[in-house]
């Protein structure tokens, strides 16, 4: 179903005053248009240029590229197994504390933290829980114990917490929806008890939310916000039209109901092998910003993925990790999501990102 993009158009009943206070007037009454609701916080996944191998300065330069383009938010993710390799191991909260100390304290950024219990099609849990069901009390209590130590480190500086990344991919293949919901409802309530200002969600793919609205809404019953990743692709990783946000964003907002919609990741590859190009990627960027501006303030945080392209070696490694080592289209998708090339040259999409951000009246 196609829904008009102009979500902020007001419906105003006009009235001509012919008699008011005993006097008549045929002077038209000026009615001010409704104020434009500004978009939310812009983020970008800051990868430095990869060739030659990046230095610390390259990371800082990449961060400043984003900040100078209007970025004021950061998405930082980690697997639960990275934080806690197994029961009894020391917690590794370095990614959280680094984000808080640098992006938040030094630069005032709004933070989205993601803990990947599920990472798309993979369980990402401590080794002692590898064969334990999501709803098992031991599984839930071990995660809550980790949150009890992690969330006080937030110091009130983390705005959003995602528990699981693109969980629909694994849950749809294993039919563990009910078990994951028991786990998620329990640990989300625990997170809010530790920090009542924290807005908690679970990340689903946009395709799943659009195509399975009832099941997505059921999982999100206890969510404060609906969280999603958005990559408009076909089943073989070829691109859908760059204009896809014009119809997909309104549907996603409808599926979110009364809740706000947080885009954990938004991206579009530029590989010609996928039917794309730098020009198409730039058009996609423009359409994302247009729909964001027309969302009525219901998208408070949008993270664009990615600043710089990844190396072929890293894409090979990721493809193997996700069980797709011989799927070249998947590698081409991963390796061309950046708005700048692997050696730091700006693509057409980066210029569009800078232009669109500058005209979006971002906070």
C-alpha positions as a LaTeX table, in Angstrom:
\begin{tabular}{lrrr}
\hline
Residue & $x$ (\AA) & $y$ (\AA) & $z$ (\AA) \\
\hline
Unk1 & 0.00 & 0.00 & 0.00 \\
Unk2 & 1.33 & 3.43 & $-0.95$ \\
Unk3 & 0.96 & 6.23 & 1.58 \\
Unk4 & 1.62 & 9.85 & 0.68 \\
Unk5 & 4.98 & 11.17 & 1.83 \\
Unk6 & 3.58 & 14.52 & 2.90 \\
Unk7 & 2.80 & 13.53 & 6.47 \\
Unk8 & 2.90 & 17.08 & 7.78 \\
Unk9 & 0.20 & 18.64 & 5.58 \\
Unk10 & $-2.49$ & 20.07 & 7.83 \\
Unk11 & $-6.19$ & 19.79 & 7.18 \\
Unk12 & $-7.61$ & 23.19 & 8.05 \\
Unk13 & $-11.29$ & 24.07 & 7.99 \\
Unk14 & $-11.73$ & 27.54 & 6.50 \\
Unk15 & $-14.26$ & 30.02 & 7.82 \\
Unk16 & $-15.37$ & 33.45 & 6.58 \\
Unk17 & $-16.39$ & 35.78 & 9.38 \\
Unk18 & $-19.45$ & 37.81 & 8.37 \\
Unk19 & $-20.56$ & 38.85 & 11.80 \\
Unk20 & $-18.37$ & 39.03 & 14.87 \\
Unk21 & $-18.91$ & 41.16 & 17.93 \\
Unk22 & $-21.73$ & 43.00 & 16.20 \\
Unk23 & $-19.60$ & 44.11 & 13.21 \\
Unk24 & $-19.12$ & 42.57 & 9.76 \\
Unk25 & $-15.89$ & 42.14 & 7.83 \\
Unk26 & $-15.00$ & 40.53 & 4.54 \\
Unk27 & $-11.27$ & 40.78 & 5.19 \\
Unk28 & $-9.76$ & 37.29 & 4.91 \\
Unk29 & $-8.26$ & 35.90 & 8.09 \\
Unk30 & $-4.61$ & 34.84 & 7.70 \\
Unk31 & $-3.99$ & 31.38 & 9.09 \\
Unk32 & $-0.36$ & 30.60 & 9.72 \\
Unk33 & 0.86 & 27.26 & 8.34 \\
Unk34 & 1.71 & 24.65 & 10.94 \\
Unk35 & 5.34 & 24.73 & 12.08 \\
Unk36 & 7.68 & 22.27 & 10.38 \\
Unk37 & 8.77 & 19.48 & 12.70 \\
Unk38 & 12.52 & 19.12 & 12.45 \\
Unk39 & 14.19 & 15.72 & 11.95 \\
Unk40 & 15.98 & 14.06 & 14.83 \\
Unk41 & 19.65 & 13.26 & 15.43 \\
Unk42 & 21.83 & 12.32 & 12.45 \\
Unk43 & 24.49 & 9.64 & 12.91 \\
Unk44 & 26.89 & 7.90 & 10.53 \\
Unk45 & 28.91 & 4.74 & 11.09 \\
Unk46 & 32.38 & 6.25 & 11.03 \\
Unk47 & 34.78 & 3.95 & 9.24 \\
Unk48 & 38.10 & 5.59 & 8.30 \\
Unk49 & 39.59 & 5.20 & 4.84 \\
Unk50 & 41.15 & 1.73 & 4.74 \\
Unk51 & 43.95 & 2.15 & 2.17 \\
Unk52 & 46.67 & 2.61 & 3.23 \\
Unk53 & 46.02 & 1.01 & 6.66 \\
Unk54 & 44.39 & 3.64 & 8.87 \\
Unk55 & 46.16 & 5.42 & 11.68 \\
Unk56 & 44.66 & 6.97 & 14.81 \\
Unk57 & 44.59 & 10.28 & 12.96 \\
Unk58 & 42.55 & 8.71 & 10.15 \\
Unk59 & 39.91 & 7.67 & 12.70 \\
Unk60 & 39.82 & 11.20 & 14.11 \\
Unk61 & 39.63 & 12.69 & 10.62 \\
Unk62 & 36.72 & 10.41 & 9.74 \\
Unk63 & 34.90 & 11.39 & 12.91 \\
Unk64 & 35.34 & 15.08 & 12.07 \\
Unk65 & 34.10 & 14.54 & 8.51 \\
Unk66 & 30.84 & 13.39 & 10.02 \\
Unk67 & 30.66 & 16.11 & 12.63 \\
Unk68 & 31.33 & 18.84 & 10.07 \\
Unk69 & 28.50 & 17.38 & 7.96 \\
Unk70 & 25.96 & 17.73 & 10.79 \\
Unk71 & 26.33 & 14.40 & 12.56 \\
Unk72 & 25.47 & 14.59 & 16.26 \\
Unk73 & 24.89 & 10.95 & 17.14 \\
Unk74 & 26.75 & 7.66 & 17.22 \\
Unk75 & 25.71 & 4.03 & 16.97 \\
Unk76 & 28.06 & 1.61 & 18.76 \\
Unk77 & 27.42 & $-2.12$ & 18.70 \\
Unk78 & 29.00 & $-5.22$ & 20.18 \\
Unk79 & 28.08 & $-8.86$ & 20.57 \\
Unk80 & 27.21 & $-10.21$ & 23.99 \\
Unk81 & 30.02 & $-12.74$ & 23.48 \\
Unk82 & 32.47 & $-9.86$ & 22.96 \\
Unk83 & 31.39 & $-8.34$ & 26.25 \\
Unk84 & 31.25 & $-11.66$ & 28.12 \\
Unk85 & 33.01 & $-14.58$ & 26.38 \\
Unk86 & 31.74 & $-17.06$ & 28.96 \\
Unk87 & 30.27 & $-17.12$ & 32.45 \\
Unk88 & 32.75 & $-15.84$ & 35.02 \\
Unk89 & 34.94 & $-14.02$ & 32.48 \\
Unk90 & 35.71 & $-10.36$ & 33.09 \\
Unk91 & 33.33 & $-8.04$ & 31.26 \\
Unk92 & 34.80 & $-6.06$ & 28.37 \\
Unk93 & 32.94 & $-2.74$ & 28.33 \\
Unk94 & 35.64 & $-0.83$ & 26.42 \\
Unk95 & 33.46 & $-0.06$ & 23.38 \\
Unk96 & 30.80 & 1.42 & 25.65 \\
Unk97 & 33.20 & 3.51 & 27.72 \\
Unk98 & 35.10 & 4.68 & 24.62 \\
Unk99 & 31.86 & 5.89 & 23.02 \\
Unk100 & 30.77 & 7.66 & 26.20 \\
Unk101 & 34.13 & 9.30 & 26.89 \\
Unk102 & 34.80 & 10.46 & 23.32 \\
Unk103 & 31.55 & 10.89 & 21.39 \\
Unk104 & 29.32 & 11.91 & 24.31 \\
Unk105 & 31.54 & 13.68 & 26.84 \\
Unk106 & 33.88 & 15.39 & 24.36 \\
Unk107 & 31.44 & 16.03 & 21.51 \\
Unk108 & 27.99 & 15.96 & 23.09 \\
Unk109 & 26.69 & 13.17 & 20.84 \\
Unk110 & 23.49 & 11.21 & 21.45 \\
Unk111 & 24.31 & 7.51 & 21.71 \\
Unk112 & 22.63 & 4.33 & 20.52 \\
Unk113 & 24.22 & 1.22 & 22.01 \\
Unk114 & 23.49 & $-2.19$ & 20.50 \\
Unk115 & 24.11 & $-5.50$ & 22.29 \\
Unk116 & 23.91 & $-8.32$ & 19.78 \\
Unk117 & 22.43 & $-11.36$ & 21.48 \\
Unk118 & 21.47 & $-12.33$ & 17.94 \\
Unk119 & 23.50 & $-10.87$ & 15.08 \\
Unk120 & 21.32 & $-11.38$ & 11.99 \\
Unk121 & 21.61 & $-15.13$ & 11.40 \\
Unk122 & 23.99 & $-15.91$ & 14.28 \\
Unk123 & 23.67 & $-16.43$ & 18.02 \\
Unk124 & 26.27 & $-14.21$ & 19.69 \\
Unk125 & 26.17 & $-15.38$ & 23.30 \\
Unk126 & 28.70 & $-16.52$ & 25.92 \\
Unk127 & 29.96 & $-20.05$ & 25.27 \\
Unk128 & 28.25 & $-21.50$ & 28.35 \\
Unk129 & 24.88 & $-20.44$ & 26.89 \\
Unk130 & 25.43 & $-21.71$ & 23.34 \\
Unk131 & 22.82 & $-24.48$ & 23.68 \\
Unk132 & 20.53 & $-22.77$ & 26.22 \\
Unk133 & 17.09 & $-21.49$ & 25.16 \\
Unk134 & 16.52 & $-17.74$ & 25.11 \\
Unk135 & 13.73 & $-17.97$ & 27.69 \\
Unk136 & 15.71 & $-20.13$ & 30.12 \\
Unk137 & 16.01 & $-18.40$ & 33.50 \\
Unk138 & 19.78 & $-18.91$ & 33.56 \\
Unk139 & 20.08 & $-17.27$ & 30.14 \\
Unk140 & 17.98 & $-14.29$ & 31.22 \\
Unk141 & 19.66 & $-13.84$ & 34.58 \\
Unk142 & 23.15 & $-13.90$ & 33.08 \\
Unk143 & 22.20 & $-11.14$ & 30.64 \\
Unk144 & 20.58 & $-9.10$ & 33.41 \\
Unk145 & 23.69 & $-9.48$ & 35.55 \\
Unk146 & 25.76 & $-8.07$ & 32.69 \\
Unk147 & 23.34 & $-5.14$ & 32.27 \\
Unk148 & 23.54 & $-4.46$ & 36.01 \\
Unk149 & 27.24 & $-3.77$ & 35.56 \\
Unk150 & 27.04 & $-2.04$ & 32.17 \\
Unk151 & 24.19 & 0.44 & 32.46 \\
Unk152 & 25.63 & 2.46 & 35.39 \\
Unk153 & 28.56 & 3.21 & 33.05 \\
Unk154 & 26.13 & 5.03 & 30.76 \\
Unk155 & 25.96 & 7.96 & 33.22 \\
Unk156 & 22.66 & 8.95 & 31.62 \\
Unk157 & 24.49 & 9.65 & 28.34 \\
Unk158 & 23.09 & 6.73 & 26.33 \\
Unk159 & 19.72 & 7.53 & 24.80 \\
Unk160 & 18.85 & 4.20 & 23.12 \\
Unk161 & 19.66 & 0.54 & 23.83 \\
Unk162 & 19.05 & $-2.19$ & 21.25 \\
Unk163 & 18.89 & $-5.80$ & 22.48 \\
Unk164 & 19.57 & $-7.99$ & 19.44 \\
Unk165 & 20.41 & $-7.07$ & 15.85 \\
Unk166 & 18.13 & $-8.04$ & 12.93 \\
Unk167 & 16.75 & $-10.81$ & 15.14 \\
Unk168 & 14.01 & $-11.75$ & 12.67 \\
Unk169 & 16.53 & $-13.45$ & 10.36 \\
Unk170 & 17.51 & $-16.09$ & 12.92 \\
Unk171 & 14.17 & $-16.32$ & 14.70 \\
Unk172 & 12.29 & $-16.88$ & 11.44 \\
Unk173 & 14.57 & $-19.81$ & 10.61 \\
Unk174 & 14.47 & $-21.42$ & 14.07 \\
Unk175 & 10.93 & $-20.45$ & 15.13 \\
Unk176 & 12.10 & $-19.20$ & 18.53 \\
Unk177 & 9.93 & $-16.09$ & 18.55 \\
Unk178 & 8.08 & $-16.94$ & 21.75 \\
Unk179 & 11.27 & $-17.77$ & 23.65 \\
Unk180 & 13.03 & $-14.60$ & 22.50 \\
Unk181 & 10.04 & $-12.46$ & 23.48 \\
Unk182 & 10.13 & $-13.88$ & 27.03 \\
Unk183 & 13.84 & $-13.05$ & 27.20 \\
Unk184 & 13.45 & $-9.61$ & 25.64 \\
Unk185 & 10.48 & $-8.52$ & 27.77 \\
Unk186 & 12.35 & $-9.55$ & 30.93 \\
Unk187 & 15.69 & $-7.90$ & 30.18 \\
Unk188 & 14.13 & $-4.74$ & 28.71 \\
Unk189 & 12.23 & $-4.17$ & 31.95 \\
Unk190 & 15.46 & $-4.72$ & 33.89 \\
Unk191 & 17.31 & $-2.18$ & 31.72 \\
Unk192 & 14.61 & 0.44 & 32.31 \\
Unk193 & 14.68 & $-0.22$ & 36.05 \\
Unk194 & 18.40 & 0.54 & 36.03 \\
Unk195 & 17.94 & 3.71 & 33.93 \\
Unk196 & 14.33 & 4.95 & 33.61 \\
Unk197 & 15.34 & 7.45 & 30.92 \\
Unk198 & 16.79 & 4.75 & 28.65 \\
Unk199 & 14.69 & 3.96 & 25.57 \\
Unk200 & 14.91 & 0.26 & 24.85 \\
Unk201 & 14.20 & $-1.58$ & 21.60 \\
Unk202 & 15.03 & $-4.68$ & 19.56 \\
Unk203 & 16.31 & $-4.29$ & 16.01 \\
Unk204 & 14.37 & $-5.89$ & 13.14 \\
Unk205 & 14.97 & $-5.63$ & 9.40 \\
Unk206 & 12.74 & $-3.17$ & 7.57 \\
Unk207 & 11.59 & $-5.87$ & 5.14 \\
Unk208 & 10.34 & $-7.95$ & 8.04 \\
Unk209 & 8.49 & $-5.05$ & 9.66 \\
Unk210 & 6.84 & $-4.18$ & 6.35 \\
Unk211 & 5.88 & $-7.75$ & 5.51 \\
Unk212 & 5.12 & $-9.13$ & 8.99 \\
Unk213 & 3.58 & $-6.23$ & 10.86 \\
Unk214 & 1.64 & $-8.27$ & 13.42 \\
Unk215 & 4.59 & $-10.42$ & 14.49 \\
Unk216 & 6.89 & $-7.39$ & 14.61 \\
Unk217 & 4.38 & $-5.50$ & 16.75 \\
Unk218 & 4.04 & $-8.47$ & 19.10 \\
Unk219 & 7.77 & $-8.58$ & 19.74 \\
Unk220 & 7.80 & $-4.80$ & 20.18 \\
Unk221 & 4.99 & $-4.74$ & 22.77 \\
Unk222 & 7.43 & $-3.85$ & 25.54 \\
Unk223 & 9.67 & $-1.64$ & 23.37 \\
Unk224 & 9.91 & 2.10 & 23.95 \\
Unk225 & 10.79 & 2.64 & 20.28 \\
Unk226 & 10.72 & 0.51 & 17.13 \\
Unk227 & 14.24 & $-0.09$ & 15.80 \\
Unk228 & 15.14 & $-1.16$ & 12.29 \\
Unk229 & 17.84 & $-1.53$ & 9.66 \\
Unk230 & 17.00 & $-0.41$ & 6.12 \\
Unk231 & 18.76 & $-1.70$ & 3.00 \\
Unk232 & 16.36 & $-1.90$ & 0.03 \\
Unk233 & 17.66 & $-4.99$ & $-1.77$ \\
Unk234 & 16.29 & $-7.97$ & $-3.66$ \\
Unk235 & 16.86 & $-11.54$ & $-2.48$ \\
Unk236 & 20.13 & $-11.74$ & $-4.47$ \\
Unk237 & 21.41 & $-8.43$ & $-2.97$ \\
Unk238 & 20.73 & $-6.36$ & $-6.10$ \\
Unk239 & 19.39 & $-2.90$ & $-5.33$ \\
Unk240 & 15.77 & $-1.94$ & $-5.40$ \\
Unk241 & 15.01 & 1.53 & $-6.84$ \\
Unk242 & 16.68 & 4.50 & $-5.17$ \\
Unk243 & 13.18 & 5.93 & $-4.71$ \\
Unk244 & 12.21 & 3.05 & $-2.37$ \\
Unk245 & 12.30 & 5.25 & 0.78 \\
Unk246 & 9.45 & 7.29 & $-0.67$ \\
Unk247 & 7.07 & 4.38 & $-0.15$ \\
Unk248 & 8.88 & 2.32 & 2.49 \\
Unk249 & 9.35 & 5.01 & 5.15 \\
Unk250 & 5.62 & 5.84 & 5.41 \\
Unk251 & 4.79 & 2.13 & 5.71 \\
Unk252 & 7.41 & 1.65 & 8.42 \\
Unk253 & 6.00 & 4.61 & 10.34 \\
Unk254 & 2.53 & 3.12 & 10.05 \\
Unk255 & 3.78 & $-0.25$ & 11.30 \\
Unk256 & 5.42 & 1.50 & 14.28 \\
Unk257 & 1.98 & 2.64 & 15.44 \\
Unk258 & 2.23 & 5.24 & 18.19 \\
Unk259 & 5.93 & 4.59 & 18.78 \\
Unk260 & 8.86 & 6.46 & 17.33 \\
Unk261 & 11.02 & 4.78 & 14.71 \\
Unk262 & 14.80 & 4.56 & 15.19 \\
Unk263 & 16.92 & 3.70 & 12.15 \\
Unk264 & 19.90 & 1.80 & 13.52 \\
Unk265 & 21.31 & 1.53 & 9.99 \\
Unk266 & 20.33 & 2.93 & 6.59 \\
Unk267 & 22.45 & 2.12 & 3.57 \\
Unk268 & 22.62 & 1.52 & $-0.19$ \\
Unk269 & 25.52 & $-0.01$ & $-2.16$ \\
Unk270 & 26.97 & 1.65 & $-5.26$ \\
Unk271 & 28.24 & $-1.48$ & $-7.06$ \\
Unk272 & 27.33 & $-1.64$ & $-10.79$ \\
Unk273 & 27.22 & $-5.45$ & $-10.44$ \\
Unk274 & 24.15 & $-4.96$ & $-8.22$ \\
Unk275 & 22.43 & $-2.64$ & $-10.67$ \\
Unk276 & 23.56 & 0.45 & $-8.80$ \\
Unk277 & 25.93 & 3.38 & $-9.31$ \\
Unk278 & 27.27 & 6.38 & $-7.45$ \\
Unk279 & 24.42 & 8.45 & $-8.92$ \\
Unk280 & 21.80 & 5.98 & $-7.65$ \\
Unk281 & 23.39 & 5.92 & $-4.21$ \\
Unk282 & 23.27 & 9.73 & $-4.12$ \\
Unk283 & 19.60 & 9.70 & $-5.16$ \\
Unk284 & 18.88 & 7.23 & $-2.35$ \\
Unk285 & 20.59 & 9.52 & 0.16 \\
Unk286 & 18.48 & 12.45 & $-1.01$ \\
Unk287 & 15.26 & 10.41 & $-0.75$ \\
Unk288 & 16.14 & 9.24 & 2.77 \\
Unk289 & 16.54 & 12.83 & 3.92 \\
Unk290 & 13.34 & 13.91 & 2.19 \\
Unk291 & 11.33 & 11.21 & 3.91 \\
Unk292 & 13.01 & 11.92 & 7.22 \\
Unk293 & 12.04 & 15.58 & 6.97 \\
Unk294 & 8.47 & 14.54 & 6.17 \\
Unk295 & 8.17 & 12.14 & 9.10 \\
Unk296 & 6.59 & 14.59 & 11.51 \\
Unk297 & 9.38 & 14.22 & 14.05 \\
Unk298 & 8.70 & 10.49 & 14.48 \\
Unk299 & 12.24 & 9.44 & 13.51 \\
Unk300 & 14.36 & 10.79 & 16.39 \\
Unk301 & 17.60 & 9.03 & 15.39 \\
Unk302 & 18.93 & 7.95 & 11.98 \\
Unk303 & 22.32 & 6.30 & 11.49 \\
Unk304 & 23.69 & 6.13 & 7.95 \\
Unk305 & 25.87 & 3.13 & 7.12 \\
Unk306 & 28.73 & 3.65 & 6.02 \\
Unk307 & 31.29 & 6.48 & 5.70 \\
Unk308 & 34.09 & 4.65 & 3.85 \\
Unk309 & 33.99 & 1.41 & 1.87 \\
Unk310 & 35.47 & $-1.75$ & 3.37 \\
Unk311 & 38.41 & $-3.65$ & 1.91 \\
Unk312 & 37.80 & $-6.80$ & $-0.17$ \\
Unk313 & 39.64 & $-8.78$ & 2.49 \\
Unk314 & 37.27 & $-7.62$ & 5.22 \\
Unk315 & 34.25 & $-8.27$ & 3.01 \\
Unk316 & 35.51 & $-11.82$ & 2.38 \\
Unk317 & 35.85 & $-12.33$ & 6.13 \\
Unk318 & 32.34 & $-10.99$ & 6.83 \\
Unk319 & 30.83 & $-13.11$ & 4.07 \\
Unk320 & 32.40 & $-16.20$ & 5.63 \\
Unk321 & 31.14 & $-15.16$ & 9.07 \\
Unk322 & 27.57 & $-14.92$ & 7.76 \\
Unk323 & 27.82 & $-18.25$ & 5.94 \\
Unk324 & 27.96 & $-16.75$ & 2.43 \\
Unk325 & 31.64 & $-17.20$ & 1.48 \\
Unk326 & 30.98 & $-17.77$ & $-2.23$ \\
Unk327 & 28.23 & $-15.21$ & $-2.84$ \\
Unk328 & 29.91 & $-12.43$ & $-4.80$ \\
Unk329 & 26.84 & $-10.19$ & $-4.78$ \\
Unk330 & 26.89 & $-10.21$ & $-0.97$ \\
Unk331 & 30.54 & $-9.19$ & $-0.98$ \\
Unk332 & 29.88 & $-6.44$ & $-3.55$ \\
Unk333 & 27.05 & $-5.18$ & $-1.34$ \\
Unk334 & 29.22 & $-5.09$ & 1.77 \\
Unk335 & 32.17 & $-3.50$ & $-0.03$ \\
Unk336 & 30.33 & $-0.56$ & $-1.63$ \\
Unk337 & 28.05 & 0.72 & 1.15 \\
Unk338 & 30.38 & 3.61 & 1.94 \\
Unk339 & 29.77 & 7.16 & 0.79 \\
Unk340 & 33.52 & 7.43 & 0.25 \\
Unk341 & 35.85 & 4.93 & $-1.43$ \\
Unk342 & 38.21 & 2.61 & 0.40 \\
Unk343 & 41.09 & 5.03 & $-0.23$ \\
Unk344 & 39.21 & 8.10 & 0.94 \\
Unk345 & 37.82 & 9.65 & $-2.26$ \\
Unk346 & 34.34 & 11.13 & $-1.89$ \\
Unk347 & 31.61 & 9.45 & $-3.93$ \\
Unk348 & 28.70 & 11.42 & $-5.34$ \\
Unk349 & 26.63 & 10.22 & $-2.40$ \\
Unk350 & 28.89 & 11.93 & 0.12 \\
Unk351 & 28.31 & 15.31 & $-1.50$ \\
Unk352 & 24.57 & 14.64 & $-1.40$ \\
Unk353 & 24.79 & 13.64 & 2.27 \\
Unk354 & 26.54 & 16.91 & 3.14 \\
Unk355 & 24.07 & 18.98 & 1.10 \\
Unk356 & 20.97 & 17.24 & 2.43 \\
Unk357 & 22.20 & 17.44 & 6.02 \\
Unk358 & 22.87 & 21.15 & 5.66 \\
Unk359 & 19.34 & 21.85 & 4.49 \\
Unk360 & 17.55 & 19.56 & 6.94 \\
Unk361 & 17.59 & 21.91 & 9.97 \\
Unk362 & 19.08 & 19.19 & 12.14 \\
Unk363 & 19.42 & 19.75 & 15.89 \\
\hline
\end{tabular}
